[in-house]
């Protein structure tokens, strides 16, 4: 071997005359320097003064979780969505957030003191491809500070169930969400581990015997003797009763009796009697302060109240539109809380029925649009729901179902209608006030990725996965459309586009990293000499590739790292959502490559991996606010909002169906 000296690293960005050349996956991307930049070497990027703060999270993860809604002594409901634990005071309409997790939370448990909370998360991957290990975090619900991190390197895919010991809460039982469903008992720093070959669904400590732990799952209930260092297992015997396929939940009576609910719909009181409780499975149970029992049916959607002798007292059916019961908890007075499979949290009584407290999408959220003049925003998702939200009181204004999965959305500048693009090429026009259907149009037969009205609302551009941009003339305040033309020239699907202020030009990006420019009055002609467009002052800036924003790309990016980008209304800040559950703020313009995150960005962890849509609210006479990023996670259906110090709140949609509201 002959040492020939250090190999010269290939440049990712180069300055060549009046242009910047950037390489993405080896492909050159040329961006022309505007005429007002006299000397590119003098261009600097400063740290933006804005900071990020999470203001509101819309949504709840009930679809595939259980026993994850509780009422705290503070009057707050605690639950989770994506990687955020939410503490929601429904009387004062305020939220607080625990943001310590790095990926989706799957379970939570409340300490006997009702102050400390444990939450367990799944595994994830960071921006460098390194594994984010599943673990449990124990935290203080008053200060929101982390008290302990447990299990790093111990669990495989995630944490499936948690329970504190009932005496002092010194011990914590954790079930690994791996194939073997391993049970681990922790005493803060110490642990003892035992595995089982059967699926374990729940774990609880005995309330009066701290040396006894009970687990249940597929074909079994196990009683574990815990001596502080080891576990010994005994299996529960079903006697003359048929052994159910799943024992799905368990709880303890005040007298120490153990009650289990199973997939056959039976309540089994161990050492005593059997009660027929629900038609198709008991999914959750909750003992009330009075000593009575609440049970929730997995399929019959009934909440049943049992007296002290386990005689049926009252029952109430959860309406079908809310889904099946996934969680039950005691509320204030005679109220109780219900978490459902369609991601609702309901507050109810047997006399008055149910009231919705929390709701969100049930599948991945793709489309996000902000109203041009009011504090409203709209979301659409894979669950075929379209929802209009009020960002001031955080209420749902209306929702309706479409026949297609929603992928993108845009309000007409008048605010009178909103258009929704779908996965099949159809796009729907809805009345923004009433949600009534105004019209249906179709462009191609592939997914629509972006919709954008011109500044005056006289034209609509529709970007499709068939590589075309379809143009429409618009009249009657967005209610009438006629085809104007089609932009042909991209060699891959359209990802982003922006209009010029005079409605004459469009800038677009595609899946193979092209930046193309179009002359609309000349029949949607492709502008071959792209340097002619270097001085256009775009009305919006959502394209992720361009001279004014290329500095936001991290070194070594494969072109998929940035999902969404938006320039603020005051043209001073860029907000972007990346593929690693983070939201960043950059100063605009950002025309220097390898901007250091410690010197030129404000970054916050997102609740989950963001989808390609980030929007800022319309300008407001109020003082500017800060925008922030959504917490990590990847399988819920929530929405997050943060504040910034210079804009109205920034909204971000995520893969979990949640929406985050951030303030800048």
N, C-alpha and C positions, 0 to 999 in steps of 0.2 A: 504494500500500500504506500502511496506517495501522498503526503500531506500537501495540499495545494493552497492552504490558507483558508480563512473564513469565507463561506459562501455569501455572496451579496444577496440580501433579502429583496425580493421583488416588491416594487412600489405598488401600493394600493391606490394612491391618489397622486397625480402629478399635475404641475402647473405648466401649461404649454401656451405661451403667448396670451391670447385673449380668451382662453378656455381652460377649464379644469377637467381632467380625465380621471374617472373613478372606475375601478375594476370590481365587478361583482361576479363571483364564480368564474373568473377569467375573462368575463365579457366586458369590453370597454363601454363606459357611459360618459358621453361628452356633454358638459354644461358650460354655456358661454357666460363670461363675466359681464355684468351690466356696465353701461357706459359711465355711470356715476362713481364707479370704483376706479380711482386714478392709479393706485398702486396696490395690487393684491397682497404683496408682502406686508403691507401695513394693516391688513384686516385682522381684527382681534375679536374674540368672543368673551363677553363679560358674564359674570355670574348673575342670573336674574334675581331680583330682590324678593320675588314671590316665594312663598312656602306652601306646603300642602297639609291639609287637615281633613280627615274623613268626617263628613257631616251626617250622612244618612245612608242606610243600607236597606234596599227594598227586596224582600223575599225571605224565605225560610226553607230549610232542607228537611222535608218530611217524606219525600218520595221513597227513599231507600234507607231511612234511619228509623230509630225507635227511641222512646223514652228520652226525648231531648228538648222538653219544654218544662220549665219550672218557674214558680213564683218565689221571689226573694223577699225577705223582710222589708227591704227598701220600697216595695211596691212595684219592682221591675220584673218583667218577664225575661228570663235568660234563655237563649236558644242560639243556634248557629246557622250560618249560610256560607258556603265556600270556606275560606280560612279565617273568618271573623266570628268571634263570639259576641252576640248583640245583647245588650241590657236595655230593654225597652220599657219606659214608663208610659203606659197607655192612657193614663189620666192627664198627665202633663204633656204628652206627645213629644217626648224627648228620647234620644238614644245615647248610650255610651258604648264604646267598642274596645274589646281586648284584641290586640293585633299581633300577638306574639308568634303565631303559627306561620309556617312556611308553605303549607299546602292544605288541602281540604280537611276540615274537621269531620269526624264520623260519629263521635259519641261524647257525652259529658256526664259528670256526676257531681252531686252537691255534698259538701262536707257536712257532718252533723251540726257544725256551728252556723251553717247557712251563709257563711261569708266566703270561705275558700271553695274554689271550683276546680275540678280537673277536666281537661278536654284532651282527646286523643286524635291524632291526625294520620293521614295516609302518607305513603312515600311519594317523592317527587324528584324533579331534576332541576338544577340551577342553570344559569346561562352558559356555564362552561361545560355542561354535560355531566357534572358531578351529581351523585345521588344525594337527595335530601332525605335523611333517614326518618322513618315514622317514629313518633315518640308521644309521650304524655307531658302536658304542662299543667302544673298546679299553680293557680294564681289567685290573687286577692280581688274580690269583686268590688271593694270599696276604692282601693287605690289603683286597681288595674295593673299592679306590678306582678311580675313573675316570681314565684316563690321557689319552684323547683322544676327541673327538666328531667324526665325519667325515661329510660329505655333506649337511648341512642345506641344503635348497633345491636339491639336485642330483638326487635320485631322485624318481620319480613315485609309484608305488603302494607300493613296499617294496623290500627288499634280498633277492635270491633266492639268492645264493651268495657265499662269501668264501674267500680263500686268502692266507696269508702266503708271501712268498718264502722259499725253503728255506735260503738262506745265513745272512743276519743277521736276517731277518724285517723288514728295513727297508721293504719294499714290501708293499702289500696290494692284491690284486685283488678288485674288487667288481662283481657283476653286478646291474644294476637289474631289478626284477621288473615291468617295463613291457612293452608290446607289442613294442618293438624290442629288448628285453634288452640294454641298453647296458653295455659293459665299461668300467670306470674303474680306473686304476691310481693308487694313492696312495703318496706318500712323506711321510707325516705331514701336512705342510702343502701339499705340491705335488701336482698331479694331471695326468694326461694321459688323454684320453678317446677312445674309438673305439666306433662302433656297428656292429651287424650286423642284418640283416633276418631271420636265422634264429633259432629258439628256442635259447638257451644254457642248459644245465642245470648245468654244473660248470666250475670254473676251478682250475688248479693252476700253481704255479711249478715250473720244472725244478730238481731237487735239486742238480745240478752246474754248470748253466749259468744264472746269475742273469739273463741277458739274454733268456731264453726263457720264454714263458708259453703254456700250452696250454688251450684251451677246447673243449668238446664240447656237442652238442645235436642238434637236428633235422637229419638228413641231412648232418652235417658234423663234422669235427674241424679246428680251426684252430691253427696254430703262429704265435705272435706274437713278433716281435723287438722288444725293449724297450731303448732307449738312454738312458733316464732322463728323456726329455722327450717322446718320441713312440713310436707303435706301428706296426709294419708287419706285415701279415697274409699268411700262406701257407696254402693249403688242403691238407689231407691227401688223398692219392690212394688210392682203394681198389683200383686195379688190376683184376685179374680177379674180385675178390670182389664180391658184391652189396652195394650200399650200403644199410645198415640204415636204418629210419625214424628211430630215435633211438640215438645213442651216449649212454648214461645215466650212465657213471661212468668215471673214469680214475685211474691211479696210476703210480708210477715204481718200477722195479726198482733195486737197488743199483748195477747196472752202467749205469744211465741209460736202459734200455729203457722205452718207454711202453706200458702195457697199457690197453686199453679194453674195457668190457663194454657190449653193445648189446641192443636190444630183440628181436633174433633169438636171443638166448641164447648168443652167441659171445664168446670172448675173442680180441681181436686184439692181437698183439704187433707193433708197428710196426717195419718193416724185416726182420721175421723170419717167424713162422709163425702159423697160425690154429688155435685149439683150440675144440672143442665143449664148452662149459662147463655150460650150463643149458638146460632145455627151452624156457622162455618168457621169456627176458630176464635179463641180469645187471644188478642194480640197484646194488650197492656192492662195493667191493674194499678190502682192507687188507693191506699188506705187513708181515710179522712181523719181529721182531728177528733171527730166524734166516735171513732172506732168502726164506723160503717165502711163499706167497700165500694169503689167504683171499678167497673170493668168496661173494656172497649172491644167490640167485635171486629174481627179482621175483615169480614165480608158483609155482614148484615148492617154495619155502620151504626150499631146501637150502643149508646152509653147506658149502662145498667147500674142502679143503686141497690146494694144489698144491705139488709139490716145486720145486727150483731149476731143473729142466728143463721145468717146467710140465706134468709128468705128474700125473694125479689120484692123490692119496695116500689121503685119507679124506674121507668126507662124513657129514653129520648133518642130519636133517630137523627143522625147527621144527614142533611140533604145531600142527594147524589152528586150535585155539582161540586161539592167540596172534596169528594173522594173518600177513601177508607180511613179508619182511625189508626194512627201510628203512635200517638203519645197521649197520655192523660196526666193531669196534675191538678191539685187542689188550688183554688183561687181565693179571693177575698170573700168572707161571709159564706153564702151558700153557692158561690160561683165555682166553676171548674173550667180548666183550660184543655183544649183538644188540638193536637197537631195532626194533620191529615196527609194522605198520600199525594194530594194535588197542591201541596205546599201552602196550605192555609193554617193559621193559628186562630182558633175560635174561642171566644169567651161566652159561656152559657150558664143557664140555670134550667132546672126542670120545669119551672113555671113560665119563663119568658123565652125559651129557645136560645138561639145562637146569634152572636154578633161577631163579624169579622174584625180581627185586630191586625193581622199581618197576612199579606198575600203576595204572590209573585208568579213568575212563569214556571212551568214544570219541565222545560227542556232548554237546550242551548239558545241563548238570546243573541240574535244577529243584527237586527235593525234598530237604529236609534236616531231620532230626529228631535230638534228643539223648536218650539214655536217661535216665529220671528219677532213677536211683540209681547207675548204673555209668558208668565212663569209656568209654562207647561212643557212637557216633553212626552214623546211617544216611543214605545218599544214594540218590536215584533219578534217572534221566535219560532223555533222548530215545532212548538206545540200548537201552531196555527192561531195563536191568540194575538190580538193587537190591543195594546193598553195605552191609555192616555193618563198621565200622572200630573199632579199638581206639586211643584217643587217647593212651595211655601209651606203648606200644611201636610205634604207628603201623602195626600189622599189619592185614591183612584177615581178619576173623573168618569171614565167609561171603559168598557172592554167589549170586544166582539170577536167571533171566530171567523176565519177565512177558510176556504176550501184547499188552501195551499200553505206550505211552510213559508213564513216571512223571512226575507234575507236583507232587505234594505228599505229605507224610508226617507221621505223628504216632505217638508211643508211647503206649500206655495207661499211666496212672499207676502201675500195678503192675509195668510193665516186661515183662510176659509176652508181649504181642503188639504188633505195629506195623501201622498201616493205611496203605495207599498209594493215593492218588487218581490217576486217569489222565485222558487227554484226551477220552475217550468217555463219561464219566459213571460208569464202573465204579470201584469201590474194593475193594481186596484186603486181607484180613486174614492176616498171616503170623505164625507162631510166632517170637518174637524170638530164641530159643535155637537152633532147628534150621532156620529159614527155611521150614518146611513150610507149605503153604497151609491156612488154617483156614476161610476162607469168601470168597465173592465177592458183592458187592451192587451195585446200580445205582440212581443217582438222575439222571434226565433223560438227555439224550444229548449234553451239551456238557461242556467241560473243567471239571474240579474244581480250584478254586484254593486252597482252604484246608480243613484238617481240624483240629478242636480238641476234645479231651476236657474235660469239666467237671473241677473240682478233685478230686472224689472218684471220678472215673471212671465214674459212673453214667449219664452221657449223652455223646453225641457229636454235634457240630455239623458239618455238611458244607456248605461254601460253594461255589456253582457259578456258571458263566458264564451260566446260564439265569436269573440274578437272584434265585434262591431260596436259603434256608438250610434244609437238611433236618435234623431232629432225631431221634435214636434213643435209646431206652432200652438200656442196656448191662448185661450180667450175666456171670457166670462169668469174671471177670477179663479181660474184653474179648473173649471168644470167642462170645458170643451177642448179637444185635442185633434189636430190633423197632422199627418206625417209630412215633415219638411224634407228630410234627407237622411243619409247614412254615412258615417265616417268609416272608410275602409282603408286599412293600411297596417294595423297592428298584427303581429304574428303570434300573439298569445292573448289570453283573456284580459279584459279591462279590470283594473283594480281601483283606480282613483281618477278623478277629473275635476277641473276647476274652470270657471268662466272668467273672462276679462270684464272690467266694469262697464264697457260699452256694448257688451253682449256680442262682440264680433269674433272673439277667439276662444278656443278651448285648449287647455293643456291636459294631457292624459298620461297615465302610467299603465303598464301591463305586467302580466305575470313573468315575462322574460326580461324585465328591467328596462324596457324602452321608455323614453320620454318623447312624445310626439306632440305637434302643435297643429291646430286645424283652423282654417279660414271659413267661418260659417256663412257669411253673405255670398261668398264665391261658390256656393254649392257644396259645402263641407269638404273643401279641398285640403289635402295634406300639404303643409308648408315644408318644402324640401330644404330650404335654407333656414335652419333653426336659429342661426344667429340673429335673424330679423326679429325674433321674439324675446330677446334678452332683456329688453327694457319695459316689457308689459308689466303693469302693476296689477296682479291678479286680485280679483274681488275677494276670493277666499283662498286659503292655501291648505289643502288636504292631501295633495300629492306627496308621497314619501320620497320621491326622487326629484331633485331640482337644485339649482345653484344655491338658493336661499336656505336649504334645509339639509344638504348632504352631510353636513358635519354631525348630525345626530346619529349616524350609523356607527356601530361599534366595529373595531378592527376585527377582521376575520369573519365578518358576517356572511351568511350564505344567502342573504336576500329575503329570508323569511322572519327575521328577528323582530321587525317593526310591523305591527298590525294596523295601527291607526295613528294619524297625526292631524293636528289642527292648530292653526295660527289664531291667537286671541284677537278680539275685536279691536283692541287698541294697537295691534301690530307690534307688540313688544315681546310676546312670549309664545313659544311653541310648546304644546302639550302632546306627548306621544305615549302610546301604550305598546309595550313590547311583549314578546312571547314567553317571558319569564316572570310574569305576574307583577310587573313593575310599571309605574307611570312616572315619566320624567318631565321636568320643565327645563327648557332651554331658552336662552335669550334669542330673539329673532332680529336679524337673520343669523343663521348658524352656518357659516361658510368656511369653516376651518375643520379639517379632518382630525380625528382622534381628540376631540374635546374631552378634557379630563372630567369625569363625573364629580370629582371633589372640588373642581374650580368653576364649572360652568353649568352644572345641572342640579336641580332639586329633585330628589327621587323618593318615592314612597312605594311600599309593597302593595300590590293589588290584591283583591280578595280572591281572584281566580284569573286564569289566563284570558286576557282581553281579546275580543273579536274586533274586526276592522271597522270600528265606529267609535269615534270620540267627538263629542260636541260640547260647545260652550253655550250657556244661556245668552239671550240677547242682552245688550248693554242696559244698565239700570242707573237711575239717579243716586242710588245708594253708594256708600264707599265701596271701593273694589274689595273683592274677597279672593281667597287663595284656592288653588286647585290642587288636588292630590290624587294618588293612585289607588286602585282597588287592591284589596288583600288577595293573597294567592289562593288557589284552589282550582278544581277542574271538573266538577260534575254536579253543581247545584244549579239553581235558577234564580239568581238574585240580581240586584241592581244597587250600585254604590254611588254616593255623591260626596264630593269634597269641596272645600272652600279655598279660595285664593285671596290674595290681598289686592288684586288688580282687576278682577273680572267677576261676573256673576258665576255661580257654581258651575263646575265642569262635570259632565256626566260621562260615565264609561260603562259599556255593556260587556258582559263576560260570558264564558262558556257555561257557567253554572246557571245561567238564566237570571242572575241577579243584576241589579243596576246599582252602581256606586255613585253617590253625589259627593264631590270633593269641592272644597273651598280653596281659593288661591289668595 
